[in-house]
Amino acid sequence: MFGLGAQELLVILLIVLVLFGGSKLPDLAKSLGRSMKEFKKGIGAESEEEPAPKPQPAATADPQTVLACAYCKGSLEAGWSHCPRCGTPVAKEPHPPK
């Protein structure tokens, strides 16, 4: 872990025993276990949260600039190369003559 062998861990345990005394060690280990449990629970809850959905762009009133995604049927503007909703590349369609 940190390059600690059995002898180093034994010395650390002996120092902790001298500092806190034999009667305090079970309480110290119990509180350490609780704090580790809460820490793991906090890390797990953070990963379970879903990211906020990205706001969808407002559709424009001009029907020539609004396209639909072939995969998710979301609205697309003419200059977009990928759908912001699903990430599918937009098929380039020829524009009607003006």
DAQUILIN-V557555 format. One record per helix or strand of 2 or more residues. SS is the DSSP state (alpha for helix, beta for strand). FROM is the first residue (numbers start at 0). TO is the last residue. If there is no record, write none. Layout:
# DAQUILIN-V557555
{{SS;FROM;TO} {SS;FROM;TO}}
This chain:
# DAQUILIN-V557555
{{alpha;5;19} {alpha;21;47} {beta;65;67} {beta;74;76}}
